[in-house]
Amino acid sequence: MPRGSLDFDCVQATANYWIDWVARASYHGRWHDQITRSTLALKLLTSAEHGSMVAAATFGLPEDPGGVRNWDYRYCWIRDSSFMVYAFMKTGHTEEATAFIRWLHERRLEARPGEARLKVMYAIDGKAFVPETDLTHFRGFRDSRPVRIGNGAEDQLQLDIIGEMMDAVYHADRHCERLSWKAWEAVAEGIDWLCVNWNQPDESIWEVRGGKKHFLFSRLMCWVALDRAIRLSDERGFPARIAIWIRERNAIYMDIQNNFWNEELQYFVQYKGGTAIDASCLLMPLMGFIGDHDPRWASTLRAVGEQLLDDSHVFRYRVAEGDNEDGLEGREGTFTMCSFWYIECLARSGDLRMARFLFDKTLSYANHVGLFSEEIGPAGEHLGNFPQAFTHLALIRAGQYLNQVIYPDKRPS
């Protein structure tokens, strides 16, 4: 067979595969093209062999051009990938969601007993990878140095990942594949560990390098972990230390309300004893911890808009301002993931007009093929590694929620 004919057959087979994959999607609402592009990006970041997903396909693309905020994202973060399960389920791609859940349970069963049983991140095949290393003989984009491979966050304590994992396991059990007994045993052991260890400082979602703190986001996700485990036990009849789990879930709830709410400032603070606000608080209503119209949440959402919103973009927190020291030099752009979280929270609060305006405006910052990096800079430039899975996960969620509330009479997606 002539070489040209073989190449054409490969191209045609590839095109047919992707056409068929997109056709399996269940979402047919507004912003269909943008949401489809995002699911395609997530699929391309997901290993067909293993089922795991990398946070981004690149390393060394700077968050602060010329600075030191340059990271290697070519690994599977438990946090990011757990959100992927929800996105794939909501768009009808349950096969990919199921594959990751199976990969996740393999990691839990491999881990040592008596621990949280999960690392922060893994290589895509679930194996160990090289420690964070500076490649001093390389320069990154726009002379950014150091260029790093590996990621030092691997050794951090990030208690929130148990919450993201349990949320994914809970939804997967309901919509994809029922949890096995052995998998539940591993889940229950992890929750028992959390009952003893939730009340300690960690590095949390932003993987700060300025020291551990009692972060609001980690408390929130510890509450999510216990809440989903309790629900799963009740719905499936799995045996568990339910009385202890409920006691600790309630203790976390009261800890957040009593120790992270600042009565003077009228918002939930980034960490216990601090005064700064952090955009990760936007997941409080999205995870079901607080009502969309709760007075404490309404004033917190207003504070996010006043302090972290820049045009249509949201900073994750204000770098190097008082309480927000993260242990790194330089500044960074707005986090597009947080921008989409903010849009969904606005819509849930009832401000649909502003939410839709900001969503359409934020979509306009995508590149020429509809993809986003981690951050947006002051001139609208893309910063950080690319394409960023977390950004597209948040885009899918916000777009689907807006479609649901703006066009409720359209056929279900």
N, C-alpha and C positions, 0 to 999 in steps of 0.2 A: 504494500500500500504506500503511495507517495506520502512523503513527510507532511506536505501541506494539507492533505486530506485528513491525516491523523490529528493535526493541530486544530482543524476546523471541528472535528468530532468532539474534541476535548472542550473547546469553547462552547459548542452547542449543548453538551451534557452539563457543563457548569451553569450556563444560563437557565436551562430547564430546571436544574435543581433549585436555584434561588427563586424562580418564578413559582414553582410548586410550594416551596417553603412559605413564601409570602402569602400564597393563596389559602394556606391553612389558618391564617389569623382570623380571630373572631371579632376584632375591632373594626367597625366601619363608620365611625362617627367623624365629626369635624376634626381637622388637623390630622387626617389619616396619613397623608404623605410624610409629615414630620415624625409622627409616632412610628410609622413603618420604618423610616430611616433609622430611628433610634433602636428599634428591635433588631434590625439588621446589624447595627454596630455591636450590640450586645452578643448576638450570635457569633459574629466574627471574633469576638474576644473570648469565646467559650470553646474549650477543647472538646472536639467530637469524640476523642478517645477516652478522656477521663471524666468529662462533665463539669469540670471546674472552670472558673472564669478569672482572667487577669484584670487588674484594676485599669490598666492601660497597656498599650503595646510598645511603649517607649520608655527611655530613661534619659536623664540629663537635660530635658527641656525645662528651662528655668521658670519659676514663679516670679522671680525678681531678676530680670536680665542684668547680667554682670555680677550678680550676687551669689550667695551660698545656698539658696533655697532650691536645690536641684536634687531630685530623688529618683530612685529606680522603682517603677510601678509594675514591673512585669511579673507580678506574683498574684496569688489568689488570697485576697483578704477575706476572712470569714464575714466581716461586716458587709462589705460591698456585695459579695456573692449572695448573701442571704436576702438582701433587697432584690436581687435579680430574680429569685424565685417568685416573688410577688408580681414583678413586671411581666415575666413570661406567662404566668397563670392568667393575668388580666388581659393578655393579648391572645390567649388561646394556644400558646406553645407549651403545653404541659409536659411534653417529652423532655425538653431541656430542663424544666424545673425539677422533674423527677430524677434526671441524671445527676443533678447537683446534690439533691438530698441524699442519694445513694453514696456519692463521693464523700459527703459530709459525715455520714454514719460510719464509713470506713475509717475516717480520721479519728472519730471518737473511740472506736473500738481498738485502735492502735495505741492510744495514749495510755500513760501510766495511771493506775488506779489511785484514788485519793486526791486527785488534782481537778482543776476545772476541765481537764481533758481536751482542751483545744488550744492551739497556738493562735497568735494574732493572724499569722499568714503562713502560707505554704507555697512551695513550688507547685506548678500546675499538675504534676503527677503525685503530689502529696508528700514528696521527699524533702529532705533538708536542702538548704542552698548556702551559698558562700556568705560569710559575714559581710557587713557593710564595709566597703573598701573604696578609698579615694584613688582614682586613676590620675595621678599628678601629671602625667605626660600628655593628658588630653585637655582640650578646652571645649566647653559646650557652646550652645547657641549664643551669639552675641558676647563671646568671651566670658561666659559664666563658668566659675570654678568654685569648688572642685566638681569634677564629674564622678559620680558614685555608681557603683554596682552593689547589689545586695541592699538590705534595708535594716538599719539598727532597731527599728520598731518591733522587729521579730521578738526581742527579749523583753519588751515592755509588758506591764500589767494593764490590760484594757478590759475592765469588767463588763463594759457595755456589749461586747461581742456575744455574750451568752444570751442577752435579750434579743439581738437580731437573729441569732440562730434559732431560738425558741419560737419566735414569730414565724419564721420560715417553715419550721417543722410543723407548727400548728396548722398553718394554711395548707401546706402540702398534704397533711393527713386528711384534711377535709375535701380537697379538690383534685389531688393527684394520685398518691399511693398511700395506703394505710400503713401506719407505723407497726413494725414487727415487735415482738416481745423483747428480743435481745436489744433492739434499738431503744426501746422504752427503758430498759434497765440502765443503759448508758445515760440516757436523758435524766432519769431520776437521780442517779449518782451525782451528776453535774449540778442539779438543783439543790441536792442536800449540801454539796460543797458551798454553793452560793449562799445558802441560809446562814452559814457560819462566817462567810468572808465578804459579804456585800458592803459592810461598813468600814471601808478602808480607802485610802487615797490611791489614785492610779493616774495613768497618762491619758486615758479616755480617747475619744474619737479623733482629736486633732494631733495625737501622738506628740505632745509637747516635749520639749527637751530642756525645760526650765525647772523640772522637779514635779513630783506627784502632788496632787491636790484632791480634795473631795469634790469632784465635778458633778454638776447637776445632770449632765447627759448620762453619765454612768449610773447614777441613782435611778434615773428614769428607766433605763434599759434593764436594770436589775429588777425593777418592778414589773416590766413587761415580761421578763423571763419567768418570774413566779406566776404572774397572771395567766400566761399561756399554758404553763405546765399544769396549773390547777384546772383550767378549762379542759385540757386534753385528758387528764385523769378522769374528770367527771363525765365527759362525753363518751370515752371509750371504756370506762370501768377499770382503768389500770390501777393497781394498788400503789399507794404512795403515802408519805407522811403528811397527809393533807392538813391536819391541824397545825403542824409546824410551818408548813408552806404559807398557809393563810395568815398566821401570826406574823411571819416575816414580811410578807407582801404588805400587810397593813402598817407594819413598822416603817417600811420604806416610804409608803405614802405619807405618813405623818412627818417623817424626817424631811421630805421635800417641802411640805406645806409649812413646817415650823422653822426650818433652818436655811432654806434657799429662797424664800419669799422675803423681799425687803419692803417693809411697810412704808418707809420714808420715800423710797424711790418708786414704789408701786410696780415692781416687776421681779421675776425670778432671776437670780444672779447666776453668773457663770460657775462659780464654785463657792463653797461654804465660807463665809466671812468676807467675800469679795463684794465689789460694787459694780463690776462690769456686766454687760449683757452679751450673750453668745447666741448666734443664730441657730445652733443645734437645739435650742429650746423650741424651735418651730415644730419639732417632732412630738411635742407633748400632746397636742390634740390629734395629730395624725396617728399616734399609737394608742389613742383611747384613754390617756391618763386624765385628761381634763376636757370639759365641755367647750365647744366652739364659742359659746356666748358666756362662759363663766367670767365674772367681773375681773378676777385676777388674770385670766388669760387675755381678756380684752385690753387691759392696760399694758400687759407684757408685749402683745402684738403691736400696740401703738409705739412702745419704746423701741422695738426692733426697727420700725419704720423711721423713727426720729433719729436713731443713733447709728444704724448700720446700713440704711438704704442710701444708695448713690444713684440718682436717676432711676433706672429700672433694675439696678443690680444691688446685691446684698453682700456685704463683707461678712465673713464668718465671725470675726471679732476685730476690734481695732488693735493692730499690732503695735507693740512698744508704747502703749499709753497706760501708765499706772499699773493697774491690776493685771493687764493682759500680757505681761512679759512671757514669751514662749521659749526663751532660751536660744533664739536665733537672731542674727543680724539682718537688717534690711526690711523692706516692706513687701507687700504682695497685692495682687488684684482682688477683685470681688469673686466670690465663689458662686459659680452659676448654679450648682446644685442647691445652694441656699436660696438663690433667687427663685427657683421653681418651688421650693418648699414654702416660701413667703407667699407666692401667688396662690397656692392651694389654701393656705391658711386664711388669706383675704377672702377667697371665695366661700370658704366654710363660715366665715364671720358674717357673710351676707353682702359684702361689697363686690358684687359680680362685675359691675362695670369697670372698676379699677383693676380687678384681677384679670379680666379678659384683655384690657389695654396693655397691662404689663406683660402678659403672656405673649401676645403678638409682637410686642416690641422686643422682648428678649429673644424670641425666635429669629428675629431679623439679624442677630449677631452671629448666627451660625455661619460656617465657611461656605464655599461655593458648592459643596456636596452635602450640606445640611448637618455637619458634625460640629461638636463642641470639644474644647479642651477643658481643663479643670477650672481655669479662671479667665476673667475678662479684665484687661488693663485699662488705664485711664483714657487711652485713645481708641478703645474698642478692639484692641489686639488680643489674640488668644495667648494665654500664658499657661505654663505647666504642661504636664504630659498629655498626650493626644492619641486617639480620642479617649475621653474619660468616661468610664462606665457609669460612675455614680451620677454624673451630670445627666446622662441619657435616661437613667433609671428615674430620676426626679422629674424629668420632662414628661415621660410617659404617664407617670402618676398624676401630675398636675393637669395635663391635657385631657386625660380620661375623666377626671373629676369635673373639670369645667364643662366638658361635653355633656356629662350626666345632669348637671344642674341647669345649664342654659337651654339644652334641648331635651327635656325629659320625655317628650312624646315621640321621639324618634325611635326606630326599632332598636332593641337592646343590642349591646356590643359585648 
